[in-house]
């Protein structure tokens, strides 16, 4: 059995581990592990996909994935990385998001076979907890002094930390204990921002007399400057094609910085590392081929090969003079006599007329390859040659208007 620890190190995933003996364990036996997902939206985004990639590597090496949906903890909200208390969600909202997550996760992991992935929802055991019993059995094992030294709580102290939020670490730690007892789960994985919560769960299991609980955190997907990747002008880079189109998704990766290509290829594609090394060996225009391959491979993973080919065809048509415009992001309009400002707002180039005007005056908008200079311009039938007009923002963002 391949020791997946070596694979994760080679590809640059691992940030921290709680115990060094984890490496030997992963090479000797099949280890059930879990990763948690908060259902705070109705789609996963590219940040979550790192978790799914790690889970996929683990499963391919023979280990069993347990995908925990935080239907219970989402009613509190994880304070990690937050300066304000998160809005509490209704059970109906959470249930809807859980169903959306299940559909997306099923594309990336196998739910059949000896080490089939399973999906569990911590609402099943958290929502009906007896408070007195929980605080006696679990709360008594946690030191508040120690908890308050955790990074996830430090930054909330000045603004005010509620007891409600303080309970999040206890809830997540209890999740690990429940999965340990029910499924033999010995390992919790998560992004590096989850380190404090993961330590809480590992320590809880060891405090009650077991020595085989472990935690591992992986790096977040960031640029060389340390900024989180996956943010666009419209917000997060979603895995749902209705929120982020396959073309927009493809273009995001096609336009990453040269110095970020190797990291992206290593973390969110399955290309062999020797191939990645060859692709990223250049510091000149040849790195563009690595970007193209990265964009295609990542889009294929999320949306399938057919959508990746379509996205690449659009990119070729726009930037290379070949390919098809058929699959460009498109909006149908009822009236061709639409103002340029309204058109920009309709397709999401700007959230308001004020910002749309600013983009035009700064020279950032083109219509059918002609720079727009008049903020009062109104489109007409003449702009819709062959039944469509193409608006461009900057050099790389295109949108087709169809009548």
C-alpha positions in Angstrom: 0.0 0.0 0.0 1.4 3.4 -1.0 2.2 5.6 2.0 0.0 8.6 1.2 2.0 10.8 3.7 4.9 10.8 1.2 2.6 11.8 -1.6 1.1 14.6 0.4 4.6 15.9 1.3 5.8 15.7 -2.3 2.9 17.7 -3.6 3.2 20.3 -0.9 -0.1 19.8 1.0 1.1 19.2 4.6 1.4 22.1 7.0 1.3 20.6 10.5 0.9 17.1 12.1 0.1 16.5 15.8 2.3 13.3 16.1 5.1 12.2 13.9 4.1 8.5 14.2 1.1 9.3 11.9 3.4 8.7 8.9 4.2 5.1 10.0 0.5 4.5 10.7 -0.6 5.5 7.2 1.9 3.1 5.7 0.9 0.2 7.9 -2.9 0.2 8.0 -6.0 1.6 6.4 -7.0 4.6 8.5 -10.6 6.1 8.5 -10.2 9.9 8.4 -12.6 12.8 8.4 -12.8 16.3 7.0 -15.5 18.8 8.0 -17.5 21.1 5.8 -19.6 23.9 7.1 -22.8 24.2 4.9 -23.0 28.0 5.0 -23.7 28.2 1.2 -25.4 26.0 -1.3 -22.2 25.2 -3.2 -18.6 24.4 -2.4 -15.9 26.8 -3.6 -12.3 26.3 -4.7 -11.0 26.5 -1.1 -13.0 23.4 -0.3 -11.6 21.6 -3.3 -8.2 21.4 -1.6 -9.9 19.3 1.1 -11.5 17.0 -1.6 -8.2 16.6 -3.3 -6.5 15.5 -0.1 -9.4 13.2 0.6 -9.1 11.7 -2.9 -5.3 11.1 -2.5 -6.0 9.4 0.9 -8.8 7.2 -0.6 -6.7 6.1 -3.5 -4.0 5.0 -1.0 -6.6 2.8 0.7 -7.9 5.0 3.5 -11.6 5.6 4.2 -13.0 9.2 3.8 -15.7 10.4 6.2 -17.1 13.7 5.0 -18.7 15.4 7.9 -21.3 18.1 7.1 -21.5 20.6 9.9 -25.3 20.8 10.0 -25.1 21.2 13.8 -22.0 23.3 14.2 -23.2 25.7 11.5 -26.0 26.8 13.8 -23.1 28.3 15.9 -20.6 29.3 13.3 -16.8 28.7 13.4 -15.1 31.8 14.8 -11.8 30.9 13.1 -10.6 33.8 11.0 -13.7 35.9 11.9 -13.9 39.3 13.6 -17.6 39.2 14.0 -20.1 36.6 15.1 -21.5 34.6 12.1 -25.2 34.9 11.3 -27.1 31.9 12.7 -28.7 29.8 10.0 -32.1 28.1 10.1 -32.4 24.3 10.0 -34.1 24.6 6.6 -31.2 26.6 5.1 -28.7 24.1 6.4 -30.6 21.0 5.2 -30.8 22.5 1.7 -27.1 23.3 1.6 -26.3 19.8 2.9 -28.1 18.3 -0.1 -26.2 20.5 -2.5 -22.9 19.5 -1.0 -23.7 15.8 -1.3 -24.2 16.1 -5.0 -21.0 17.9 -5.6 -18.9 15.7 -3.4 -20.1 12.6 -5.2 -18.2 13.7 -8.4 -14.8 13.5 -6.7 -14.8 10.6 -4.4 -15.9 6.9 -4.7 -18.9 6.0 -2.6 -18.5 2.3 -3.4 -16.1 -0.4 -2.5 -14.1 -1.5 0.5 -13.0 2.0 1.5 -16.1 3.8 0.2 -16.6 7.4 1.3 -19.5 8.2 3.6 -21.2 11.4 4.4 -22.4 12.1 7.9 -24.1 15.2 9.4 -23.2 16.2 12.9 -26.7 17.5 13.4 -27.6 13.9 14.0 -25.8 13.9 17.4 -25.4 17.6 18.3 -28.9 18.9 18.1 -30.3 16.5 20.7 -27.5 16.7 23.2 -28.3 16.9 26.9 -26.5 20.0 28.0 -25.8 18.9 31.6 -24.4 15.6 30.5 -22.4 17.1 27.8 -20.8 19.8 30.0 -20.1 17.2 32.7 -18.6 14.6 30.4 -16.9 16.8 27.7 -16.8 20.3 29.0 -14.9 19.2 32.1 -12.0 18.0 30.0 -11.3 21.4 28.4 -9.3 24.3 30.0 -10.8 27.7 29.3 -7.4 29.3 29.9 -5.9 27.0 27.2 -8.8 27.6 24.8 -8.3 31.3 25.0 -4.7 31.0 23.7 -6.0 29.5 20.4 -5.7 31.8 17.4 -9.4 31.3 16.5 -10.4 33.0 19.8 -7.6 35.5 20.3 -8.7 37.8 17.5 -12.3 37.8 18.8 -11.4 38.8 22.3 -11.3 42.6 21.8 -14.6 42.7 19.9 -16.3 40.3 22.3 -16.4 36.5 22.3 -19.7 34.8 23.2 -20.0 31.6 25.2 -22.0 30.4 22.2 -18.9 30.7 20.0 -16.6 29.4 22.7 -18.6 26.1 22.5 -17.5 25.6 18.8 -14.3 23.9 19.8 -16.1 21.6 22.1 -18.6 20.7 19.4 -15.9 20.0 16.8 -13.9 18.0 19.2 -17.0 16.0 20.2 -17.5 15.3 16.4 -14.1 13.6 16.3 -14.9 11.5 19.4 -18.2 10.4 17.9 -16.6 9.4 14.6 -13.8 7.6 16.5 -16.4 5.6 18.5 -18.8 4.9 15.6 -16.4 4.4 12.6 -12.9 3.9 14.1 -11.9 7.3 12.8 -8.4 8.0 13.9 -7.5 11.1 11.9 -8.9 14.6 11.4 -7.8 16.6 8.4 -8.4 20.3 7.8 -7.0 23.6 6.5 -4.3 25.2 8.6 -6.9 27.7 10.0 -8.4 24.7 11.8 -5.3 23.7 13.8 -6.7 24.8 17.2 -10.0 23.0 16.7 -8.2 19.8 15.5 -5.9 19.8 18.5 -9.0 20.0 20.7 -10.4 16.8 19.2 -7.1 14.9 19.2 -6.5 15.8 22.9 -10.1 14.9 23.9 -9.8 11.4 22.6 -6.4 10.9 24.2 -7.7 12.3 27.5 -10.3 9.6 27.7 -7.7 6.9 27.4 -6.9 6.3 23.7 -3.5 6.9 22.1 -4.4 6.6 18.4 -6.0 9.9 17.5 -4.1 12.2 15.1 -4.5 15.5 13.3 -3.1 16.9 10.1 -3.5 20.3 8.5 -2.9 21.1 4.9 -1.9 24.4 3.3 -4.6 26.8 2.1 -4.5 27.6 -1.6 -2.7 30.9 -1.7 -0.6 33.0 -4.0 3.2 33.6 -3.5 2.2 36.8 -1.6 0.1 34.7 0.8 -3.3 35.9 -0.4 -6.1 33.3 -0.7 -6.8 32.2 -4.2 -10.3 31.7 -5.6 -11.6 35.3 -5.1 -13.0 37.0 -8.2 -14.7 40.3 -8.8 -18.0 38.5 -8.4 -16.9 36.9 -5.2 -15.8 33.3 -4.6 -14.8 30.9 -7.3 -17.7 28.4 -6.9 -17.8 24.8 -8.0 -21.5 25.2 -9.1 -21.6 26.1 -12.8 -24.6 28.3 -12.2 -22.6 30.5 -9.8 -19.3 30.5 -11.7 -19.5 29.4 -15.4 -17.0 26.8 -16.6 -15.6 29.5 -18.9 -15.1 31.9 -16.1 -13.6 29.1 -14.0 -11.2 28.2 -16.8 -10.1 31.8 -17.3 -9.4 32.3 -13.7 -6.7 29.5 -13.8 -5.5 30.6 -17.2 -4.6 34.0 -15.8 -2.8 33.1 -12.6 0.7 34.5 -12.0 3.7 32.7 -13.4 5.1 32.0 -10.0 1.8 30.3 -8.8 1.5 27.7 -11.6 3.6 25.0 -9.9 1.7 25.3 -6.7 -1.7 25.1 -8.4 -0.7 22.1 -10.6 0.6 20.3 -7.5 -2.4 21.0 -5.2 -5.4 20.8 -7.5 -4.5 18.5 -10.3 -3.5 14.8 -10.4 -0.7 15.3 -12.9 2.4 13.4 -11.9 5.0 15.6 -10.2 7.7 14.8 -12.7 5.5 16.2 -15.4 4.7 19.3 -13.3 8.4 19.9 -12.8 9.0 19.8 -16.6 6.1 22.1 -17.3 7.3 24.7 -14.7 11.0 24.5 -15.6 10.8 27.7 -17.7 10.7 31.4 -16.7 9.7 32.7 -20.2 6.7 32.6 -22.4 6.7 28.7 -22.3 5.1 28.9 -18.9 1.9 29.8 -20.7 1.6 26.2 -21.8 1.7 25.2 -18.1 -1.1 27.7 -17.4 -3.2 26.3 -20.2 -2.8 22.8 -19.0 -3.6 23.8 -15.4 -6.8 25.6 -16.5 -7.9 22.6 -18.6 -7.1 20.0 -16.0 -8.8 21.9 -13.1 -11.8 22.7 -15.2 -12.0 19.1 -16.2 -11.9 17.9 -12.6 -14.7 20.2 -11.6 -17.0 20.4 -14.6 -16.0 17.4 -16.8 -13.9 17.1 -19.9 -16.7 18.3 -22.3 -17.1 21.6 -20.4 -13.3 22.0 -20.2 -13.0 21.6 -24.0 -15.8 24.2 -24.6 -14.1 26.7 -22.2 -10.8 26.2 -24.0 -12.5 26.7 -27.4 -13.9 30.0 -26.3 -10.5 31.1 -25.0 -8.9 30.2 -28.3 -11.6 32.2 -30.2 -11.1 35.3 -28.1 -7.3 35.3 -27.7 -5.9 33.1 -30.4 -8.1 33.8 -33.4 -9.5 30.2 -33.6 -12.0 28.1 -31.8 -15.7 28.8 -31.1 -17.6 31.6 -29.3 -20.6 29.3 -28.8 -19.9 28.7 -25.1 -18.9 32.2 -24.0 -20.9 33.5 -21.0 -24.0 34.8 -22.6 -27.0 36.9 -21.6 -30.2 37.2 -23.8 -31.8 40.6 -23.8 -35.3 41.5 -25.0 -34.5 45.0 -26.3 -31.3 45.8 -28.2 -31.7 49.5 -27.3 -30.2 49.1 -23.9 -27.8 51.7 -22.3 -24.2 50.7 -21.9 -24.6 51.2 -18.2 -27.6 48.9 -17.9 -25.9 46.3 -20.0 -22.8 46.3 -17.8 -25.0 45.9 -14.7 -27.1 43.2 -16.3 -24.0 41.0 -17.1 -22.2 41.7 -13.8 -19.4 43.9 -15.0 -20.4 46.5 -12.4 -22.8 46.5 -9.4 -24.0 50.1 -10.0 -24.2 52.8 -12.6 -21.6 54.8 -10.7 -19.0 52.1 -10.9 -20.0 51.3 -14.5 -19.3 55.0 -15.4 -16.0 54.8 -13.7 -14.9 51.7 -15.7 -15.8 53.5 -18.9 -14.0 56.8 -18.1 -10.9 54.7 -17.1 -11.0 53.1 -20.5 -11.8 49.6 -19.2 -14.8 48.8 -21.4 -15.0 47.8 -25.1 -17.9 46.9 -27.3 -17.1 44.7 -30.3 -13.4 45.5 -29.9 -14.1 49.3 -29.9 -13.3 51.2 -26.8 -16.4 52.8 -25.2 -15.9 56.4 -24.2 -19.5 57.7 -24.0 -21.1 56.8 -20.6 -24.5 57.7 -22.2 -24.1 55.3 -25.1 -27.1 53.3 -26.0 -26.7 50.0 -28.0 -28.7 49.6 -31.2 -29.4 46.9 -33.8 -26.2 47.9 -35.6 -24.1 46.7 -32.6 -25.7 43.2 -32.9 -24.0 41.9 -36.0 -24.9 38.2 -36.5 -27.3 38.5 -33.6 -24.9 39.3 -30.8 -22.6 41.9 -29.3 -19.5 41.3 -27.2 -18.6 43.4 -24.2 -15.1 43.3 -22.8 -13.9 44.5 -19.4 -10.1 45.0 -19.3 -8.2 42.6 -21.4 -9.5 39.3 -20.4 -13.2 39.4 -19.3 -15.7 38.9 -22.1 -19.5 38.5 -22.2 -21.8 38.0 -25.1 -25.2 39.8 -25.4 -27.7 38.0 -27.6 -30.9 39.5 -28.9 
